[in-house]
Amino acid sequence: MKFPTKTTRGGVVAAVAALALVLAGCSSSDDDTDAGATAGGGDDGMATEANLDIVFLPKNLGNAYFDTSNAGGADAIAEFGGSYSEVGPQEASPDAQVSYINTATQQGVGALVVSANDPAAICDALNEARDAGVKVVTFDSDTNPECRDLFINQATAEGIARIQVDLIAEQIGDAGQVAVLSASANATNQNAWIEMMEEMLAADHPDIELVEVVYGDDDDQTSFDKTAALLQTYPDLKGIISPTTVGVSAAARYLSTSEYKGQVMLTGLGTPNQMRAYVEDGTVEAFALWNPADLGYLAAYAAKALIEGDITGAEGDTFEAGDLGSYTVGADATVLLGDPYVFDADNIGDFDF
């Protein structure tokens, strides 16, 4: 089976290269001002001039995936003349983002762009921010819908689940034991994908047995250790699916120097720069992802459209997203970036993020 691939947006390399420069001024938004970004507003929370002070709040800092997605957001915000900053916890625990949301609200930012560690734990803080006139865009991992204005979905949950199931099935000959190495147990997106993968395996791949789902908490060493434990617990394991960039790279690192290299197949969601060495040395045949820089770029433009009143999050609303073109808001105030695509030995050298 040959899976579809796409070409990355031309600005990805520039966005990532600019990340260090962008983050140098991101420790506080107190001094981040822009000539066209004043925080005034009326009873409806809209600024008299567009307050394009936009704060990105990833699940945790030091995560290569969010480094890339947030660089895309910074690139977009630079294009439309806003002010970018990034804040976040060191660990991806359910309520670790609350204090950062509260601080951003107190500072009167125009919008928060958040990847939620938990669908409900940050809802009260987000709704307080919205009551104060802050627009809330979630991306990558959603909150409960009533807690935000818009969700930027990287791809449909079904599409993400399907591509990973199809990849592992092809790689293990559609038979044998597989396990899932996930992020945190509360991660909204991970749990949705895993539930669908379980259903797809049961319906379409009766000879594949999902033996366990384990959690590496989006921590490299924990994910590495969980991989080792899986292989010790299940000596007949044929494959691992890791739908998290931290997990899949940690699992590949373990497999690459173990007796299981080439025997236990690994796929999931990763970035080319993380996974290139493991594809080239034969540890990993293929894996999937969307373009995380494009995801952050789209989220930033969606925040701008909300701030400026071009959209409200109603189904059918349309807005322009710079180099990515026009997007339409779907049901449940969701915007879809596009389909996932597959990286393998034939194309991984064409990407740099």
C-alpha positions as CSV (number, residue, x, y, z in Angstrom):
1,M,0.0,0.0,0.0
2,K,1.3,3.5,-0.9
3,F,0.3,6.3,1.3
4,P,-0.2,9.9,0.2
5,T,2.4,12.5,1.0
6,K,2.4,16.3,0.8
7,T,4.9,19.1,0.5
8,T,5.6,21.4,3.5
9,R,4.7,25.1,3.4
10,G,7.6,27.1,2.2
11,G,7.9,29.1,5.4
12,V,8.6,26.2,7.7
13,V,12.4,26.4,7.5
14,A,12.3,30.2,8.1
15,A,9.9,29.8,11.0
16,V,12.0,27.2,12.7
17,A,15.2,29.1,12.1
18,A,13.6,32.2,13.6
19,L,12.5,30.3,16.8
20,A,15.5,31.2,18.8
21,L,15.2,34.8,18.0
22,V,11.5,34.8,18.8
23,L,11.8,33.0,22.1
24,A,14.5,35.4,23.3
25,G,11.9,38.0,24.0
26,C,9.2,35.6,25.2
27,S,9.7,35.3,29.0
28,S,7.2,38.0,29.7
29,S,4.6,39.9,27.6
30,D,4.6,42.8,30.0
31,D,6.9,44.8,27.7
32,D,5.5,43.4,24.4
33,T,3.7,46.3,22.8
34,D,2.8,47.1,19.2
35,A,1.8,50.3,17.7
36,G,-1.5,48.9,16.4
37,A,-2.2,46.7,19.5
38,T,-4.0,48.6,22.2
39,A,-6.0,46.8,24.8
40,G,-9.0,49.0,25.1
41,G,-12.5,47.6,24.6
42,G,-16.2,48.0,25.0
43,D,-18.9,46.0,26.7
44,D,-18.6,43.3,24.0
45,G,-14.9,42.8,24.8
46,M,-13.8,43.9,21.3
47,A,-10.9,46.3,21.2
48,T,-11.3,49.8,19.7
49,E,-8.0,48.9,17.9
50,A,-7.1,45.3,17.2
51,N,-5.2,44.0,20.2
52,L,-2.9,41.5,18.4
53,D,-1.0,40.5,21.5
54,I,-1.2,36.7,21.1
55,V,0.1,34.2,23.7
56,F,0.9,30.6,22.7
57,L,0.5,28.1,25.6
58,P,1.7,24.6,24.6
59,K,1.2,21.5,26.7
60,N,4.8,21.9,28.0
61,L,8.0,23.7,27.0
62,G,11.0,22.0,25.6
63,N,8.9,19.8,23.4
64,A,10.2,19.6,19.8
65,Y,6.7,19.4,18.3
66,F,5.5,22.5,20.0
67,D,8.8,24.3,19.3
68,T,7.9,23.8,15.6
69,S,4.2,24.6,15.8
70,N,4.8,27.7,17.9
71,A,7.5,28.9,15.5
72,G,4.8,28.7,12.8
73,G,2.6,30.8,15.0
74,A,5.4,33.3,15.5
75,D,5.9,33.5,11.7
76,A,2.3,34.3,11.1
77,I,2.1,36.9,13.8
78,A,5.2,38.6,12.4
79,E,3.5,38.7,9.0
80,F,0.4,40.5,10.3
81,G,2.2,42.8,12.7
82,G,1.1,41.4,16.0
83,S,3.0,40.6,19.2
84,Y,4.0,37.0,19.9
85,S,4.9,35.3,23.2
86,E,5.1,31.8,24.5
87,V,4.6,30.6,28.0
88,G,4.0,27.2,29.6
89,P,4.8,24.6,32.2
90,Q,7.8,22.3,32.1
91,E,5.6,19.2,32.6
92,A,2.3,18.4,30.9
93,S,0.1,17.8,33.9
94,P,-3.7,18.5,33.8
95,D,-3.8,21.8,35.6
96,A,-0.3,23.1,35.1
97,Q,-1.5,25.6,32.5
98,V,-4.0,27.4,34.7
99,S,-1.6,29.9,36.2
100,Y,-0.3,30.9,32.8
101,I,-3.9,31.5,31.6
102,N,-4.6,33.6,34.6
103,T,-1.5,35.7,34.1
104,A,-2.3,36.3,30.4
105,T,-5.8,37.4,31.4
106,Q,-4.5,39.9,33.9
107,Q,-2.1,41.3,31.3
108,G,-5.0,41.9,28.9
109,V,-3.7,40.0,25.9
110,G,-5.8,39.8,22.7
111,A,-5.8,36.0,22.4
112,L,-4.6,32.8,23.9
113,V,-3.6,29.9,21.6
114,V,-3.7,26.8,23.8
115,S,-2.9,23.0,23.4
116,A,-4.9,21.6,26.4
117,N,-3.4,19.0,28.7
118,D,-6.9,18.1,29.9
119,P,-10.3,18.8,28.4
120,A,-11.8,20.2,31.6
121,A,-9.1,21.2,34.0
122,I,-8.4,24.6,32.4
123,C,-12.0,25.5,31.5
124,D,-12.8,27.8,34.4
125,A,-9.6,29.8,33.7
126,L,-10.3,30.0,30.0
127,N,-13.8,31.2,30.5
128,E,-12.6,33.8,32.9
129,A,-10.2,34.9,30.2
130,R,-13.1,35.1,27.6
131,D,-15.2,37.1,30.0
132,A,-12.4,39.6,30.1
133,G,-12.4,39.9,26.3
134,V,-9.6,37.4,25.5
135,K,-10.2,35.3,22.5
136,V,-9.4,31.6,23.0
137,V,-8.2,29.3,20.3
138,T,-7.2,25.7,21.0
139,F,-5.0,23.7,18.7
140,D,-3.6,20.2,18.6
141,S,-5.5,19.2,21.7
142,D,-9.0,20.6,22.5
143,T,-10.8,21.6,25.6
144,N,-14.5,21.1,26.1
145,P,-16.1,23.1,23.3
146,E,-17.8,25.5,25.7
147,C,-14.4,26.7,27.0
148,R,-13.0,28.2,23.8
149,D,-14.0,30.2,20.7
150,L,-12.3,28.0,18.1
151,F,-10.4,24.7,17.8
152,I,-7.8,24.3,15.1
153,N,-7.8,20.5,14.4
154,Q,-4.6,19.1,12.7
155,A,-6.7,16.4,11.0
156,T,-9.8,14.5,11.7
157,A,-9.4,12.0,14.6
158,E,-10.5,9.3,12.2
159,G,-7.9,10.2,9.7
160,I,-5.1,10.2,12.2
161,A,-6.2,6.9,13.7
162,R,-6.6,5.3,10.3
163,I,-3.2,6.2,9.0
164,Q,-1.4,4.7,12.1
165,V,-3.5,1.5,12.0
166,D,-2.8,1.1,8.3
167,L,0.9,1.7,8.7
168,I,1.4,-0.8,11.6
169,A,-0.8,-3.4,9.8
170,E,1.3,-3.2,6.7
171,Q,4.5,-3.3,8.6
172,I,3.7,-6.5,10.7
173,G,1.9,-8.4,8.0
174,D,-1.5,-7.7,9.5
175,A,-1.0,-10.2,12.3
176,G,0.5,-10.2,15.8
177,Q,0.5,-8.3,19.1
178,V,0.9,-4.5,19.2
179,A,0.9,-2.0,21.9
180,V,0.3,1.8,22.1
181,L,2.8,4.2,23.8
182,S,0.7,7.4,24.4
183,A,1.4,10.7,26.1
184,S,-0.5,11.5,29.3
185,A,-3.6,9.5,30.3
186,N,-5.7,12.7,30.2
187,A,-4.6,14.0,26.7
188,T,-7.9,14.6,24.8
189,N,-6.5,14.0,21.3
190,Q,-4.5,10.9,22.2
191,N,-7.5,9.3,23.9
192,A,-9.7,10.0,20.9
193,W,-7.2,8.5,18.5
194,I,-6.6,5.5,20.6
195,E,-10.3,4.7,21.0
196,M,-10.7,4.9,17.2
197,M,-7.6,2.7,16.7
198,E,-9.1,0.1,19.0
199,E,-12.3,0.1,17.0
200,M,-10.5,-0.1,13.7
201,L,-8.3,-2.9,14.8
202,A,-11.2,-4.9,16.0
203,A,-13.3,-4.3,12.9
204,D,-10.7,-4.5,10.1
205,H,-7.7,-6.4,11.5
206,P,-8.9,-9.4,13.5
207,D,-5.5,-11.0,13.6
208,I,-3.9,-8.0,15.3
209,E,-4.2,-8.0,19.1
210,L,-3.8,-4.7,21.0
211,V,-2.2,-6.0,24.3
212,E,-1.8,-2.7,26.2
213,V,-1.8,1.1,26.2
214,V,1.0,2.7,28.3
215,Y,1.7,6.3,29.0
216,G,5.1,8.1,28.7
217,D,3.7,11.5,29.9
218,D,5.4,13.2,26.9
219,D,8.7,12.7,28.8
220,D,11.6,11.3,26.8
221,Q,13.1,9.1,29.6
222,T,9.7,7.9,30.8
223,S,8.7,6.9,27.2
224,F,12.1,5.2,26.7
225,D,11.5,3.2,29.9
226,K,8.0,2.3,29.0
227,T,9.2,1.0,25.6
228,A,11.7,-1.3,27.4
229,A,9.0,-2.5,29.8
230,L,6.6,-3.4,27.0
231,L,9.3,-5.5,25.2
232,Q,10.1,-7.3,28.4
233,T,6.4,-7.9,29.3
234,Y,5.4,-9.0,25.8
235,P,8.2,-11.1,24.2
236,D,6.0,-11.8,21.1
237,L,5.3,-8.1,20.5
238,K,5.4,-7.3,16.8
239,G,4.7,-3.6,16.8
240,I,4.3,-0.3,18.7
241,I,2.2,2.7,17.8
242,S,3.2,5.9,19.5
243,P,0.8,8.8,18.6
244,T,3.1,11.4,20.2
245,T,6.3,13.0,18.9
246,V,8.1,12.5,22.2
247,G,7.1,8.9,22.6
248,V,7.8,7.8,19.0
249,S,11.3,9.2,19.1
250,A,12.1,7.8,22.5
251,A,10.8,4.4,21.4
252,A,12.9,4.6,18.2
253,R,16.0,5.4,20.3
254,Y,15.5,2.4,22.4
255,L,14.8,0.0,19.5
256,S,17.8,1.3,17.4
257,T,20.4,-0.1,19.8
258,S,18.5,-3.2,20.9
259,E,18.0,-6.8,19.7
260,Y,14.5,-5.8,18.7
261,K,15.7,-3.5,15.9
262,G,14.0,-4.6,12.6
263,Q,12.0,-7.2,14.6
264,V,9.5,-5.0,16.4
265,M,8.0,-2.4,14.1
266,L,7.4,1.2,15.2
267,T,5.1,3.8,13.8
268,G,3.2,6.8,15.1
269,L,3.3,10.6,14.9
270,G,6.7,12.2,14.7
271,T,8.7,15.1,13.0
272,P,11.2,14.4,10.2
273,N,14.1,15.9,12.1
274,Q,13.5,13.7,15.1
275,M,13.0,10.5,13.1
276,R,15.3,10.9,10.2
277,A,18.2,8.9,11.7
278,Y,15.9,6.1,12.7
279,V,14.3,5.9,9.2
280,E,17.8,5.9,7.6
281,D,19.2,3.2,9.8
282,G,16.1,0.9,9.3
283,T,14.7,1.2,12.8
284,V,11.5,2.8,11.5
285,E,9.9,2.1,8.1
286,A,7.3,4.9,8.0
287,F,5.5,7.3,10.3
288,A,2.9,10.1,9.9
289,L,2.2,13.6,10.9
290,W,0.6,16.9,9.7
291,N,2.9,19.9,9.4
292,P,3.0,21.3,12.9
293,A,4.4,24.7,11.7
294,D,1.3,25.1,9.5
295,L,-0.9,24.2,12.5
296,G,0.6,27.0,14.6
297,Y,0.5,29.4,11.6
298,L,-3.2,28.6,11.0
299,A,-4.0,29.0,14.7
300,A,-2.4,32.4,14.8
301,Y,-4.4,33.7,11.8
302,A,-7.6,32.3,13.4
303,A,-6.8,34.2,16.5
304,K,-6.3,37.4,14.4
305,A,-9.7,36.8,12.7
306,L,-11.5,36.4,16.0
307,I,-9.8,39.5,17.5
308,E,-10.6,41.7,14.5
309,G,-14.2,40.4,14.4
310,D,-13.9,38.8,11.0
311,I,-15.3,35.6,12.5
312,T,-17.1,34.6,15.6
313,G,-16.6,30.8,15.4
314,A,-20.0,30.2,13.9
315,E,-20.2,27.3,11.4
316,G,-19.7,28.7,7.9
317,D,-17.5,31.6,8.9
318,T,-14.5,32.1,6.6
319,F,-11.2,33.7,7.0
320,E,-7.8,34.1,5.3
321,A,-4.7,32.4,6.7
322,G,-1.8,34.0,4.9
323,D,0.1,31.5,2.7
324,L,-2.3,28.7,3.6
325,G,-5.2,30.4,1.9
326,S,-8.9,30.5,2.9
327,Y,-10.5,28.4,5.7
328,T,-14.0,27.7,6.7
329,V,-15.3,27.1,10.3
330,G,-17.0,23.7,10.6
331,A,-19.3,22.2,13.2
332,D,-18.5,22.8,16.9
333,A,-16.4,25.8,16.0
334,T,-13.7,23.6,14.5
335,V,-11.3,24.4,11.6
336,L,-9.5,21.5,9.9
337,L,-5.9,22.0,8.8
338,G,-5.9,19.0,6.4
339,D,-5.0,15.3,6.0
340,P,-2.1,13.6,7.7
341,Y,0.8,12.4,5.5
342,V,3.4,9.8,5.6
343,F,7.2,10.1,5.9
344,D,9.5,7.3,4.8
345,A,12.9,6.7,3.4
346,D,11.9,7.9,-0.1
347,N,10.8,11.4,1.1
348,I,12.1,12.2,4.6
349,G,15.1,14.0,3.1
350,D,12.8,16.6,1.5
351,F,11.6,17.9,4.9
352,D,13.3,20.1,7.6
353,F,11.2,20.5,10.7
